[in-house]
């Protein structure tokens, strides 16, 4: 793949527990060493990966499915996501390894998880005193969501990110101004859970680098401004078996949302474990500034505070827009995508295996 794409250097990336992409820049001439598992990292230096200074190296094993060319950032640059191994075994504290194990656990029941992700972020600049300001000084409307002028002024950045996603085959289908001044969202098609988690990490990197090229900062922090809506990371989940969706109702529909008994049990599992899951879905102090907000300039926070579910209602922890998927709206932009998907799958599978019942959907 390196030879066929004319790649000069590969970013060999693994993600630590805080969601930081860690990498070494590998020249094309040394890709055989990367593929052979000979590229080592001092795990303690990478931070938050469960290692002490005395521990053996993390050796990264690349997943060729994730190979991504990045010529739009630097000609001849590519990226590949890797699984850290230690002493010949996958490292149990590596987020991508954790998700892989959860997906294997689901596969033992004949189930596959597919996920769609909504990546929200702010484009900002720093003032002389270090404070943040909106990158677009004209973006000052009280209700800027979907503002045509706002997306037009940021056309070069948004189009650059969209073009990148489409070159990579991710099927970008929308780019919009979100609810806060300076806040945007760019969407791509859903896919297998690991592919989507890899793409969230890659997209954050792409957005950040393209923003820097235009003298801006892209931040995914949940609440960069106290008076504005914060940034979430909503995940749309669906279970599949032998290539067929499991969530749509076939015959009786217990609560009228177009869902199967398996889907309702999955929902029940997520709701049962919602409080504990928050340590992963909302992992920073700043997360709770978003959750605890009562007012914003636009009048809405879009941040649920109770573990409830309903149909097509964005004020609830779980939204059921149709019978094909369930959207979890509790996570935020600081969440590690591998861990966020893994913990939701674990909770949902627990509900399915115990045949839990979520009860009647919320009425308001």
C-alpha positions, 0 to 999 in steps of 0.5 A, a space after each residue: 500500500 505504501 508503494 502503490 500510493 507513493 507514500 514517503 512517510 507513515 504515521 504509526 499511531 496508537 491512542 492512549 487512554 486520554 484519547 491522545 494520538 501517539 505516533 512515530 514517523 516511519 520512512 517508507 524504507 522502514 515499513 517492513 520493520 513496522 509491519 514486523 512489529 519492531 517499532 517500540 515506544 516507551 509507554 510511560 512517556 506516552 502517558 496514560 497507557 498503564 505503564 511505569 518507566 521500568 516496563 518493557 516497550 510497547 511494540 505497535 502492530 499496524 492494522 492495514 485496514 486503517 491505512 490512510 493517505 494524507 496527501 492533503 496535509 503533507 504530500 507523501 504522508 500516510 497514517 495507520 492505526 496500530 495495536 500496542 503489544 507488550 511481551 508478545 501479547 496485546 496490551 490490555 490497557 490500550 483503548 483499541 485493544 479493549 474495543 477489539 476484545 469487546 467486539 470479539 465478545 459480541 461476535 461470540 454471540 454472532 453479533 456485529 456492532 455498527 456505529 455512526 459518529 457525530 464529531 462536534 468542535 469549535 474553531 477558535 483563536 487565542 487572544 494576546 492574554 491567552 483567552 479564546 475567541 471565535 475564529 470568525 469574528 462575524 460569527 456572533 448571532 444569538 442563534 447561529 445553528 445552520 447559519 448559511 453565512 457562517 458556513 460560507 465564511 468557513 467554506 475553505 476549512 469545511 470544504 477541505 475537511 469534506 474533500 479529505 473525507 471523500 477522497 478517503 471514501 468515508 462518504 461525507 454527507 453534511 457539514 453544518 454550523 452547530 448551536 454555538 458561535 464558532 461550533 461545527 459538525 461534519 458527518 460521514 457514513 456509519 460503518 463497522 465499530 472499529 472502522 468508525 472509531 479509527 475514523 473519529 481519531 483520524 478525523 480529529 487529527 485532520 480537522 486539527 491540522 487543516 485548522 492550523 494551516 489556516 491559523 485557527 485552533 480546532 478544539 473538541 473540549 466539551 465546554 470551551 465557552 461558559 455561555 455557549 452550547 458544548 460539544 458532544 460526540 453522539 454515537 448511533 449504534 446498531 447490532 447486526 447478525 449474518 449481515 442483517 440488522 437486529 434492531 428493527 421490529 419484526 412482528 410485535 413491537 413492545 413500546 411502539 418505537 419500531 424496535 425488536 425485543 433485542 433492541 429494547 434489551 440493548 437500550 435497557 442495558 445502556 440505561 442500567 449502566 449509564 451512571 458508571 459509563 459517564 466516567 468514560 463518556 464524559 471523562 474530564 472536569 470540563 465535561 461536567 461544565 457542559 452537563 451542568 449548564 442550565 442556560 446558553 446563549 441559544 437557550 438549549 444545552 442539548 446535554 441530557 442529565 437523566 438516563 431516559 429514552 424516547 423516540 425522535 427527541 434530542 433531549 433524552 439520553 437515548 434517542 430512537 430516530 427510527 427502528 434501525 438504530 439507537 443514538 446515545 447523546 450522553 458522550 462529549 468531545 473529550 471521550 476516547 472513541 474506542 472506549 466510548 464504543 466499547 463501554 456502550 457495547 458492554 452495557 448493551 450486551 449485558 442488557 441483551 444477555 439478561 433480557 432486561 426491559 427498559 420500561 415505557 419510554 419517557 413521555 416528555 
